[in-house]
C-alpha cells in the first residue's frame, strides 16, 4: 500500500522519509493513494485534532504530526497531479505543482489543526493546490503572467529557476514578484499583466540578436550599462555563487575566484529584483577594488540587524545565520562574522554555505561537529534551488 510513495522518491526527496515515519506512527504501516489516501489523511487529522483538544497541546507530538502529515499531503498531491516536485530553500519545504504553481503542505496541516472544522479546511487547501497546478492559483497566475510578458519583449530570456515568487532569469537576473502578488490579490488577470509588465520593462536585455546573418544562437553580449556609479554604489552587493553556475556566464558577468568551487560576483539590488553586475560596467565605473570594498560596506550595513541562532547539536555547538534575506551566505565575507562567533564557539571556525540563504559554522577544533556540519551542508546543497557549495570554508582566512 506504500509502493506508490517509494515511486515518488526522485520527486519527493526528503518528504518520503517523513511521510513513511508518520504512517508507521499514525496508520500502522500502510497508506493508499488517491481519494482513499485523502480520506485517510482527513480521518487522521480529525482524530489528532480532537485528541489534542482533549489532552492539551503536546508540542513535540504536534510538530511531529505537522511534519509527517504535511509530507503525506505533499506526496498525495504529487501522485494525483502527476507533475511537480519537492523544493527547498533554507529550512523551508514546498511542492511545485504544474508549471509555476507552489504549495505549502505544512502550513495547510497546521491551519487545519487550528481550524474549527479541520476536514473542511483541508478540502479548501486541496482546491488551492489543484488551482496552482492548473495555472489559476496565487503563485501560478502571477508567474504565468510574468512569463507571458517576458516572452513578448525579451524572447531570449527565460525563467531558469523559481521558488514561489523568487525567480532567476537567463544571465542571472533575479526578480521578486511578491509585492506584485500582494498588490494584485483578487484582481483580474489583466491587472496582473499590467503590474508584471512594468517589472519586465525594467529588465536589461540579456542577449543581442546576431547581425551577421548567422543562424547560430545569440551569444551573451550585454550592451554597455548606462547606470552611473553614483546610482549603482548604494545598491551593489557581493554574492557567492558556484563555479558551475558561473561558468556559463563567461566573461560577461564580473567574477573573481573565491575559494574551492566558489566564485565572487556582484549584484545590483532593487526593491523587487536584483541582477548581476557585468564586466563592462565595472570597467566603466573604475577600480574593481574600490567597487568590491563598497559592496562589502553595503553588506555590512545590511547585516547590522542580521539574525544568528546557536544550536546545541549532539555533535557540538553550531551557529546559524537566519536572516533569510538572500545575503546570509555572503556574510562569510564579513570580518564582523568573527565577532558573532566569538563567545559562542571556540576558534578557529569553519562554515558551510550550501545556498545563499544559509550560513552555518562550528569550531574547527571539534571533529564531531565538523563531520556533522559536513553532512548537513552536503544535504542542504543537494536540494537547494540556488546551490553554492558542499565544501567547508575557514572563517576569517578566505
C-alpha positions, 0 to 999 in steps of 0.5 A, spaced: 500 500 500 506 504 500 509 502 493 506 508 490 510 513 495 517 509 494 515 511 486 515 518 488 522 518 491 526 522 485 520 527 486 519 527 493 526 527 496 526 528 503 518 528 504 518 520 503 522 519 509 517 523 513 511 521 510 513 513 511 515 515 519 508 518 520 504 512 517 508 507 521 506 512 527 499 514 525 496 508 520 500 502 522 504 501 516 500 502 510 497 508 506 493 508 499 493 513 494 488 517 491 481 519 494 482 513 499 489 516 501 485 523 502 480 520 506 485 517 510 489 523 511 482 527 513 480 521 518 487 522 521 487 529 522 480 529 525 482 524 530 489 528 532 485 534 532 480 532 537 485 528 541 489 534 542 483 538 544 482 533 549 489 532 552 492 539 551 497 541 546 503 536 546 508 540 542 513 535 540 507 530 538 504 536 534 510 538 530 511 531 529 504 530 526 505 537 522 511 534 519 509 527 517 502 529 515 504 535 511 509 530 507 503 525 506 499 531 503 505 533 499 506 526 496 498 525 495 498 531 491 504 529 487 501 522 485 494 525 483 497 531 479 502 527 476 507 533 475 511 537 480 516 536 485 519 537 492 523 544 493 527 547 498 530 553 500 533 554 507 529 550 512 523 551 508 519 545 504 514 546 498 511 542 492 511 545 485 505 543 482 504 544 474 508 549 471 509 555 476 504 553 481 507 552 489 504 549 495 505 549 502 503 542 505 505 544 512 502 550 513 495 547 510 496 541 516 497 546 521 491 551 519 487 545 519 489 543 526 487 550 528 481 550 524 474 549 527 472 544 522 479 541 520 476 536 514 473 542 511 479 546 511 483 541 508 478 540 502 479 548 501 487 547 501 486 541 496 482 546 491 488 551 492 493 546 490 489 543 484 488 551 482 496 552 482 497 546 478 492 548 473 495 555 472 489 559 476 492 559 483 496 565 487 503 563 485 501 560 478 497 566 475 502 571 477 508 567 474 504 565 468 503 572 467 510 574 468 512 569 463 507 571 458 510 578 458 517 576 458 516 572 452 513 578 448 519 583 449 525 579 451 524 572 447 531 570 449 530 570 456 527 565 460 525 563 467 531 558 469 529 557 476 523 559 481 521 558 488 514 561 489 515 568 487 523 568 487 525 567 480 532 567 476 532 569 469 537 567 463 544 571 465 542 571 472 537 576 473 533 575 479 526 578 480 521 578 486 514 578 484 511 578 491 509 585 492 506 584 485 502 578 488 500 582 494 498 588 490 494 584 485 490 579 490 483 578 487 484 582 481 483 580 474 488 577 470 489 583 466 491 587 472 496 582 473 499 583 466 499 590 467 503 590 474 508 584 471 509 588 465 512 594 468 517 589 472 519 586 465 520 593 462 525 594 467 529 588 465 536 589 461 536 585 455 540 579 456 542 577 449 543 581 442 540 578 436 546 576 431 547 581 425 551 577 421 546 573 418 548 567 422 543 562 424 547 560 430 544 562 437 545 569 440 551 569 444 551 573 451 553 580 449 550 585 454 550 592 451 554 597 455 550 599 462 548 606 462 547 606 470 552 611 473 556 609 479 553 614 483 546 610 482 549 603 482 554 604 489 548 604 494 545 598 491 551 593 489 552 587 493 557 581 493 554 574 492 557 567 492 555 563 487 558 556 484 563 555 479 558 551 475 553 556 475 558 561 473 561 558 468 556 559 463 556 566 464 563 567 461 566 573 461 560 577 461 558 577 468 564 580 473 567 574 477 573 573 481 575 566 484 573 565 491 575 559 494 574 551 492 568 551 487 566 558 489 566 564 485 565 572 487 560 576 483 556 582 484 549 584 484 545 590 483 539 590 488 532 593 487 526 593 491 523 587 487 529 584 483 536 584 483 541 582 477 548 581 476 553 586 475 557 585 468 564 586 466 563 592 462 560 596 467 565 595 472 570 597 467 566 603 466 565 605 473 573 604 475 577 600 480 574 593 481 577 594 488 574 600 490 567 597 487 568 590 491 570 594 498 563 598 497 559 592 496 562 589 502 560 596 506 553 595 503 553 588 506 555 590 512 550 595 513 545 590 511 547 585 516 547 590 522 540 587 524 542 580 521 539 574 525 544 568 528 541 562 532 546 557 536 544 550 536 546 545 541 547 539 536 549 532 539 555 533 535 557 540 538 555 547 538 553 550 531 551 557 529 546 559 524 545 565 520 537 566 519 536 572 516 533 569 510 534 575 506 538 572 500 545 575 503 546 570 509 551 566 505 555 572 503 556 574 510 562 569 510 565 575 507 564 579 513 570 580 518 564 582 523 562 574 522 568 573 527 565 577 532 558 573 532 562 567 533 566 569 538 563 567 545 559 562 542 564 557 539 571 556 540 576 558 534 578 557 529 571 556 525 569 553 519 562 554 515 558 551 510 554 555 505 550 550 501 545 556 498 545 563 499 540 563 504 544 559 509 550 560 513 552 555 518 559 554 522 562 550 528 569 550 531 574 547 527 577 544 533 571 539 534 571 533 529 564 531 531 561 537 529 565 538 523 563 531 520 556 533 522 556 540 519 559 536 513 553 532 512 548 537 513 551 542 508 552 536 503 544 535 504 542 542 504 546 543 497 543 537 494 536 540 494 537 547 494 534 551 488 540 556 488 546 551 490 553 554 492 557 549 495 558 542 499 565 544 501 567 547 508 570 554 508 575 557 514 572 563 517 576 569 517 582 566 512 578 566 505 
